[in-house]
Each structure stands twice: as C-alpha cells, then as structure tokens.
Amino acid sequence: MLPTRDQTARFKNDGYLLYPALFSMDEVAFLDRCIGRLVDANNPHAVCEREGDEVRMIHGVHLQNDSFRRLPRHPDLLRPVEHLLESEVYIYQSRLNLKTGFRSTPIRGYPWHQDFSVWHLRDGMPEPRAIVAFIFLDDVTPCNAPLMVIPRSHLTGHLGRRDPESENYFVVSQDRVTEEFEKGGIVALLGPPGSVLFMHCNLLHASTENISPMRRSLCSFVYSAITNRPRIFDLPNRYTARDFSPLVALPADSIFRCERDDEDNIRRGRR
Ligand SMILES: O=C(O)CCC(=O)C(=O)O
C-alpha cells in the first residue's frame, strides 16, 4: 500500500494522514495479547504514573518481543513511511501509550509538544525527517482522550523552548499554541481499532487525561530517514536508537504470528 498522490499532498500540507481500520480486529486482538504480557510495573521499560504503579507507557516495545520487532516491518506501515520520507528508514523509538479508563490513579494527558524538538535537543537528531506511525488498539472516540493535532503546525519549525524542569525537555507556550491554532484549527483523530495515523515529527499534538471508563491505547513506531541519525547517546536504546540498519519489509502474513513471543516471554520470566 502506498499513499496516493492526493494523500501524499495532504500529508505534506497537514502533517498527518489517517487510515481508518488498516488492521483487522483479529490483528488488533493479537497485538493486545502481546501487550498484555508487557504491561507490568516491574518491566524496566515501563513508565508509571507519578503516584501509584499504574503503567502509563512502555518504551522500546520493538526491543522486547518478536511480534513488536516484526510489526514495524509490515509493508502497510513501512512502505508509506518510506514513500513519505523519500528514503529508506530505521526505527528510532517505539512506544506503547496506555490510557486505561477508570483507575485509582488516572492516566495523565500529554501537553502540547512537537516530538522532534525533544529528539533534536536531547539526542542531536539533525533534521525533522521522521514520522510517527500510531496504531490504534481501541476504538478512539471524542470521549476517551483522543490524540489532538494542529494541522500545518509542522511547517512553522521549532515552537518550543528548552525547559530542563519539564518532563518533555521543552515547553510550547499557550501563545504559540494559540497562534498555530488560529492558522490550522485543532483536529481530534478518531477511528476504530486498527486505524493507523502517520504523523510528521514536527506536528504539534497533545491529549487530555482519560476520565472515561474506556481504554484508549496506542502503539507507536518512530521511523527516521536512514541518514538522519542522532549524535548524543546519553540515554539507553529504548529512547535513542543504536541500530541504524535500513528496515526491510516482511510479508504481511508473517507479522501476526506468535511462536517466538512465547519463547521471549519464557526467557523474560513473564508468564
Ligand atoms: O498517547 C497520547 O495521547 C499522546 C502521545 C504523544 O504525545 C507522543 O507519543 O508523543
């Protein structure tokens, strides 16, 4: 699958492209089972909420289990990204953002930010030649804290300023967000499970706390153009890639298989 000329133009102009239900319910159910095995407050790759041990995010899922190693090589993810970046790509990061519904510790939202600013300032990624592919693992509705984006904000360049106190390393002021909003509006990205969002790494995005009973989880892979490598390696490989080999697509029907997952999880003692 390759984006059409019209879709490519929309991505360049708006900074994102959403494919509803790209993966089937069975494929999403398979991923959900794999995720269930990783969600554990003792997993060293997990980030918990500040209070309590509710897992908020798991970094580096492609480094932890074979299904998530294969998934970013799915031709329907890899081909569009290569086409939009006009380059071979490597995986810079992967994440699982869990926004469980009602919990004693609510899962917080994410303030307005541009991903590239963090990677540029913190890791020395030279250029905004990266795309985040988000896979929706749940039905994303207006009510369960969807991802919101400001279309065309990726065209403005850096909008934030460095703030070592901030969890995100930088902040975007309300004035800057308002300026971008006045030009591009705000769009909430909704869709059934299996939908895929391709997002330019400079697009302003955010989400709120999930105060609904409905889970809203996303799995994301960050693909970077092959020459666009970070220069600062202060953080472990779950944050800053070390493997810059170009990804090679796998046959689509080889992605959602589980033999190796069981082995991985037995090795990690997580069964
Ligand atoms: O999961 C969300 O709602 C926000 C995710 C996000 O901002 C990110 O992964 O950069």
The ligand as a Gaussian input file, in Angstrom:
#p B3LYP/6-31G(d) Opt

LIG

0 1
 O       -0.848000       8.991000      23.732000
 C       -1.103000      10.191000      23.646000
 O       -2.228000      10.620000      23.857000
 C       -0.054000      11.203000      23.287000
 C        1.160000      10.573000      22.759000
 C        2.239000      11.545000      22.458000
 O        2.100000      12.714000      22.581000
 C        3.505000      11.043000      21.976000
 O        3.670000       9.807000      21.933000
 O        4.358000      11.863000      21.624000

